[in-house]
């Protein structure tokens, strides 16, 4: 394959695709607008490795989650962490009744142990029931080390840091214009996530998506607990250990969202994160109030550390909350990645490899 290939975006999807291509002797250039790889939206989440428990209203997401995990372990197995208690609790006002949730888990061969609420070690309220699972997390720092170790073994890496792609024009080839220069490529792999529709507007009318700006809070338990919990299913919260460290990460489906808009592009004005102090403080108070409604004596201390990032969701998926990742060839030799879960990254890289080999 002698075609010139550009990958846009140095998050986990873009970098994993770069690794996959380089391992197979395919020369490619990677463009990242920040001064460091793996420092964008994919780093600011709960680090959950999805087995499918989170999506009881969409079997397709469950199927991709299972397949994604198998692929993820082929590159990032050392980052997987399993040694902690992890629960899924079904709230009284959940979109899914507890007995139906159990049937969903059995149907999709998701292993679980039904819990006795009185033996959890902490009090729960307004809960139908719950299960204990062995669903792991990943340690982000280990992923970074693994990825960079692989890259350092390659000869002649072509990674452009601090170089933002501003515009793409298509002739018989692709003219890629950045803040530093102009390049020409035969194929484009667009893994720029929130910036993707902005880059492709000269090639294809963008599809409207739901764009959000979300905040993830960091906390530590007053006791030495290491615990994961997801309150299901609707506008509730989840928390998980922050990788190998002592802190945890907390996200609320409703109160963590500080901006939301259905649009053809992510609003660039949102990137000024310093503007949202009052909204974040309000979100924090509402989240803690909701936390106590269901977990009244599970004491947590929020730290001063927060993580703000863009989030992109397919429009009109409210009925199932479907969260799948996929590759679209939106124009000949232009491949756009829609990324839903970090642990889908290796599976998507395999799909990209197959697609570019056909063209």
C-alpha positions as CSV (number, residue, x, y, z in Angstrom):
1,X,0.0,0.0,0.0
2,X,1.8,3.1,-1.2
3,X,-0.9,5.6,-0.7
4,X,-0.2,8.6,1.5
5,X,-2.5,8.5,4.6
6,X,-3.3,11.1,7.2
7,X,-4.9,10.4,10.6
8,X,-6.5,13.4,12.3
9,X,-6.7,13.3,16.1
10,X,-4.2,12.0,18.6
11,X,-6.7,10.6,21.1
12,X,-7.0,6.8,21.7
13,X,-8.9,6.1,18.5
14,X,-6.5,8.0,16.3
15,X,-3.4,6.8,18.0
16,X,-4.6,3.1,18.0
17,X,-5.3,3.4,14.3
18,X,-1.8,4.8,13.8
19,X,-0.3,1.9,15.8
20,X,-2.3,-0.7,13.8
21,X,-1.2,0.7,10.4
22,X,2.4,1.1,11.4
23,X,2.6,-2.4,12.7
24,X,1.6,-3.6,9.2
25,X,4.1,-1.4,7.5
26,X,1.6,1.2,6.3
27,X,3.2,4.7,6.3
28,X,0.9,7.4,7.8
29,X,1.0,10.8,9.3
30,X,-0.8,11.6,12.6
31,X,-1.9,15.2,13.4
32,X,-2.8,16.3,16.9
33,X,-3.7,19.9,17.8
34,X,-2.4,19.7,21.4
35,X,1.2,19.4,22.5
36,X,0.7,15.9,23.8
37,X,-1.0,12.7,22.6
38,X,-3.8,11.1,24.5
39,X,-4.8,14.3,26.3
40,X,-8.3,15.1,25.0
41,X,-11.8,14.0,25.5
42,X,-11.0,10.3,25.7
43,X,-9.1,10.9,29.0
44,X,-12.0,12.5,30.8
45,X,-14.4,9.7,31.6
46,X,-15.0,7.1,34.2
47,X,-12.5,4.6,32.8
48,X,-15.2,1.9,32.5
49,X,-14.4,-1.1,30.3
50,X,-17.9,-1.8,29.1
51,X,-19.2,-5.4,29.1
52,X,-22.8,-4.2,28.3
53,X,-24.5,-4.0,31.8
54,X,-24.9,-0.2,31.2
55,X,-27.3,-0.6,28.2
56,X,-30.3,-2.8,29.0
57,X,-32.4,-1.2,26.3
58,X,-30.0,-1.8,23.4
59,X,-28.6,-5.3,22.6
60,X,-26.5,-3.9,19.8
61,X,-24.4,-1.8,22.2
62,X,-24.0,-4.9,24.4
63,X,-22.7,-7.0,21.5
64,X,-20.2,-4.3,20.4
65,X,-19.1,-3.8,24.0
66,X,-18.2,-7.5,24.4
67,X,-16.4,-7.6,21.0
68,X,-14.7,-4.4,21.8
69,X,-13.3,-5.7,25.1
70,X,-11.8,-8.7,23.4
71,X,-10.0,-6.5,20.9
72,X,-9.0,-3.9,23.5
73,X,-7.0,-6.5,25.4
74,X,-4.9,-7.3,22.4
75,X,-3.0,-4.0,22.9
76,X,-4.0,-2.6,26.3
77,X,-4.4,-5.7,28.5
78,X,-1.9,-4.4,31.1
79,X,-4.1,-1.4,31.7
80,X,-7.1,-3.6,32.9
81,X,-8.0,-3.5,36.6
82,X,-10.4,-5.9,38.2
83,X,-9.7,-5.9,41.9
84,X,-12.6,-3.9,43.3
85,X,-16.2,-4.3,44.2
86,X,-18.6,-3.1,41.4
87,X,-22.3,-2.8,41.6
88,X,-25.3,-2.0,39.3
89,X,-28.3,-0.7,41.3
90,X,-31.7,-0.3,39.7
91,X,-33.5,2.8,41.0
92,X,-37.3,2.8,41.8
93,X,-37.9,5.2,39.0
94,X,-35.7,3.4,36.5
95,X,-36.6,3.0,32.9
96,X,-36.0,-0.7,33.3
97,X,-37.6,-2.8,36.1
98,X,-35.2,-4.9,38.2
99,X,-36.7,-8.3,37.1
100,X,-36.4,-7.2,33.4
101,X,-32.9,-6.1,34.0
102,X,-32.0,-9.6,35.4
103,X,-33.6,-11.2,32.3
104,X,-31.5,-8.8,30.1
105,X,-28.3,-9.9,31.8
106,X,-29.1,-13.6,31.4
107,X,-30.1,-13.2,27.8
108,X,-26.8,-11.5,27.0
109,X,-24.8,-13.9,29.1
110,X,-23.6,-11.2,31.4
111,X,-22.4,-12.7,34.6
112,X,-23.7,-11.3,37.9
113,X,-24.5,-12.0,41.5
114,X,-27.8,-10.7,42.9
115,X,-27.1,-8.7,46.0
116,X,-28.6,-8.5,49.4
117,X,-29.0,-4.8,50.0
118,X,-28.6,-5.2,53.8
119,X,-25.1,-6.7,53.4
120,X,-23.5,-4.1,51.1
121,X,-21.7,-2.3,53.9
122,X,-23.5,1.0,53.1
123,X,-27.1,2.0,53.2
124,X,-29.2,2.3,50.0
125,X,-32.6,4.0,49.5
126,X,-35.1,4.2,46.7
127,X,-33.6,1.1,45.1
128,X,-35.5,-1.9,43.5
129,X,-32.5,-4.2,43.6
130,X,-29.0,-4.7,42.4
131,X,-26.2,-7.0,41.2
132,X,-22.5,-7.3,41.8
133,X,-20.4,-7.7,38.6
134,X,-16.8,-8.2,37.6
135,X,-16.8,-5.4,35.0
136,X,-13.3,-3.9,35.0
137,X,-11.8,-0.4,34.5
138,X,-8.7,0.7,32.7
139,X,-5.8,2.7,34.1
140,X,-5.3,5.7,31.8
141,X,-1.6,6.2,32.7
142,X,-0.8,2.6,31.8
143,X,-2.6,3.0,28.4
144,X,-0.4,6.1,27.8
145,X,2.8,4.2,28.7
146,X,1.8,1.1,26.6
147,X,0.9,3.2,23.5
148,X,4.1,5.4,23.7
149,X,6.3,2.3,24.2
150,X,4.9,0.8,21.0
151,X,5.3,4.0,19.1
152,X,8.9,4.4,20.2
153,X,9.8,1.1,18.6
154,X,8.7,2.3,15.2
155,X,11.1,3.8,12.7
156,X,10.4,7.2,11.2
157,X,7.4,8.2,13.2
158,X,5.4,11.0,11.5
159,X,3.5,12.6,14.4
160,X,2.7,16.3,14.1
161,X,2.0,17.8,17.6
162,X,0.7,21.3,18.1
163,X,-0.6,21.1,14.6
164,X,-4.3,21.7,14.1
165,X,-6.1,20.8,10.9
166,X,-8.0,23.9,9.8
167,X,-9.4,22.9,6.4
168,X,-9.6,19.9,4.0
169,X,-10.2,20.3,0.3
170,X,-10.8,17.5,-2.1
171,X,-9.5,17.5,-5.7
172,X,-8.2,14.1,-7.0
173,X,-6.5,14.0,-3.7
174,X,-6.9,15.7,-0.3
175,X,-5.4,19.1,0.4
176,X,-5.0,19.3,4.2
177,X,-4.3,22.8,5.6
178,X,-3.0,23.2,9.1
179,X,-1.8,26.1,11.3
180,X,1.7,25.2,10.2
181,X,1.5,24.2,6.5
182,X,-0.2,22.5,3.6
183,X,0.0,18.7,2.9
184,X,-1.4,16.4,0.3
185,X,-2.8,12.9,1.0
186,X,-4.6,10.1,-0.8
187,X,-6.6,8.9,2.2
188,X,-7.9,10.6,5.3
189,X,-8.9,8.9,8.6
190,X,-10.7,11.4,10.7
191,X,-10.7,10.6,14.4
192,X,-11.0,14.2,15.6
193,X,-14.2,13.5,17.5
194,X,-15.9,16.8,18.4
195,X,-14.1,18.5,15.5
196,X,-15.0,16.0,12.8
197,X,-18.1,17.7,11.3
198,X,-16.3,21.0,11.1
199,X,-13.6,19.4,9.0
200,X,-16.0,17.5,6.7
201,X,-18.4,20.4,5.9
202,X,-16.6,21.0,2.5
203,X,-17.1,17.3,1.6
204,X,-20.6,16.5,2.8
205,X,-23.4,18.1,4.6
206,X,-22.9,17.3,8.3
207,X,-25.3,15.1,10.2
208,X,-26.8,16.8,13.2
209,X,-25.6,15.4,16.5
210,X,-26.1,16.1,20.2
211,X,-23.1,18.0,21.5
212,X,-22.5,18.3,25.2
213,X,-19.9,19.9,27.5
214,X,-19.6,17.7,30.6
215,X,-17.8,17.7,33.9
216,X,-16.5,14.7,35.7
217,X,-15.8,15.2,39.5
218,X,-13.0,13.6,41.4
219,X,-13.5,12.4,45.0
220,X,-12.1,10.1,47.7
221,X,-13.9,8.1,50.3
222,X,-13.5,8.9,53.9
223,X,-12.8,5.2,54.4
224,X,-10.3,3.3,52.3
225,X,-12.9,1.9,50.0
226,X,-12.2,1.2,46.3
227,X,-15.6,0.8,44.8
228,X,-17.6,1.1,41.6
229,X,-21.3,1.8,41.3
230,X,-23.8,2.6,38.6
231,X,-27.3,3.7,39.4
232,X,-29.6,2.7,36.6
233,X,-31.4,3.4,34.3
234,X,-32.0,7.0,33.4
235,X,-30.7,10.4,34.6
236,X,-28.7,9.0,37.5
237,X,-25.0,8.8,38.4
238,X,-22.0,6.5,38.3
239,X,-18.7,6.4,40.0
240,X,-15.6,4.2,39.6
241,X,-12.0,4.1,40.8
242,X,-9.6,6.4,39.0
243,X,-7.4,3.7,37.7
244,X,-4.7,2.5,40.1
245,X,-4.9,5.5,42.3
246,X,-6.8,6.1,45.5
247,X,-9.3,8.6,44.0
248,X,-12.6,8.0,42.3
249,X,-14.4,9.6,39.4
250,X,-18.1,10.7,39.5
251,X,-20.4,11.5,36.7
252,X,-24.1,12.3,36.6
253,X,-26.2,11.8,33.4
254,X,-28.1,15.1,34.1
255,X,-26.1,17.2,36.5
256,X,-22.7,16.7,34.8
257,X,-23.9,18.3,31.6
258,X,-23.2,22.0,31.7
259,X,-23.9,22.7,28.0
260,X,-26.0,20.8,25.4
261,X,-27.0,21.5,21.8
262,X,-28.2,19.6,18.8
263,X,-26.2,21.0,15.9
264,X,-24.1,20.3,12.8
265,X,-20.9,21.3,14.6
266,X,-19.5,21.5,18.2
267,X,-19.9,25.2,19.2
268,X,-16.3,26.5,19.4
269,X,-17.3,29.1,22.0
270,X,-17.7,26.3,24.5
271,X,-14.0,25.5,24.6
272,X,-13.3,28.4,27.0
273,X,-13.7,26.2,30.0
274,X,-12.9,29.0,32.5
275,X,-16.4,30.4,31.9
276,X,-18.3,27.7,33.7
277,X,-17.3,28.0,37.4
278,X,-20.8,28.9,38.6
279,X,-22.5,26.2,36.5
280,X,-20.0,23.6,37.8
281,X,-20.6,24.6,41.4
282,X,-24.4,24.3,40.8
283,X,-23.9,20.9,39.2
284,X,-21.9,19.8,42.1
285,X,-24.5,20.7,44.7
286,X,-27.3,19.0,42.7
287,X,-25.2,15.9,42.2
288,X,-24.4,15.5,45.9
289,X,-28.1,16.0,46.8
290,X,-29.0,13.2,44.4
291,X,-26.2,11.1,45.7
292,X,-27.6,11.3,49.3
293,X,-31.1,10.4,48.0
294,X,-29.9,7.0,47.1
295,X,-26.7,6.5,49.2
296,X,-27.4,8.4,52.4
297,X,-24.4,7.2,54.5
298,X,-21.8,6.7,51.8
299,X,-19.5,9.6,52.6
300,X,-17.3,11.1,49.9
301,X,-15.0,14.1,49.8
302,X,-14.8,15.9,46.5
303,X,-11.3,17.1,45.6
304,X,-10.6,20.4,43.7
305,X,-9.8,18.4,40.6
306,X,-12.5,18.3,37.8
307,X,-12.4,17.1,34.2
308,X,-14.2,19.1,31.5
309,X,-14.5,17.8,28.0
310,X,-16.8,17.6,24.9
311,X,-19.1,14.7,24.4
312,X,-20.7,13.8,21.1
313,X,-23.9,11.6,21.0
314,X,-25.9,10.4,18.0
315,X,-29.1,12.4,17.8
316,X,-32.4,10.6,18.6
317,X,-31.1,7.7,20.6
318,X,-33.1,8.6,23.8
319,X,-35.3,5.5,23.6
320,X,-32.4,3.1,23.9
321,X,-29.3,5.3,24.8
322,X,-27.5,3.4,22.0
323,X,-23.7,4.0,22.2
324,X,-22.0,2.3,19.3
325,X,-18.8,3.3,17.5
326,X,-18.4,2.9,13.7
327,X,-16.5,4.0,10.6
328,X,-18.1,5.8,7.7
329,X,-16.6,6.5,4.3
330,X,-18.3,9.8,3.9
331,X,-16.5,10.6,0.6
332,X,-14.2,8.3,-1.4
333,X,-11.1,7.6,0.7
334,X,-12.3,9.8,3.6
335,X,-13.1,7.7,6.6
336,X,-14.8,9.4,9.6
337,X,-14.7,7.7,13.0
338,X,-17.7,8.0,15.3
339,X,-16.4,7.0,18.7
340,X,-18.7,6.1,21.6
341,X,-16.5,4.2,24.0
342,X,-12.8,4.2,24.6
343,X,-12.7,0.4,24.8
344,X,-14.0,0.2,21.2
345,X,-10.8,1.8,19.9
346,X,-8.9,-1.4,18.9
347,X,-12.0,-2.9,17.2
348,X,-12.5,0.2,15.2
349,X,-8.8,0.3,14.2
350,X,-9.2,-3.2,12.8
351,X,-12.3,-2.0,10.8
352,X,-10.4,1.0,9.5
353,X,-7.5,-1.3,8.4
354,X,-9.9,-3.5,6.4
355,X,-11.6,-0.6,4.7
356,X,-8.4,1.1,3.6
357,X,-7.0,-2.1,2.2
358,X,-10.1,-2.4,0.0
359,X,-9.6,1.0,-1.6
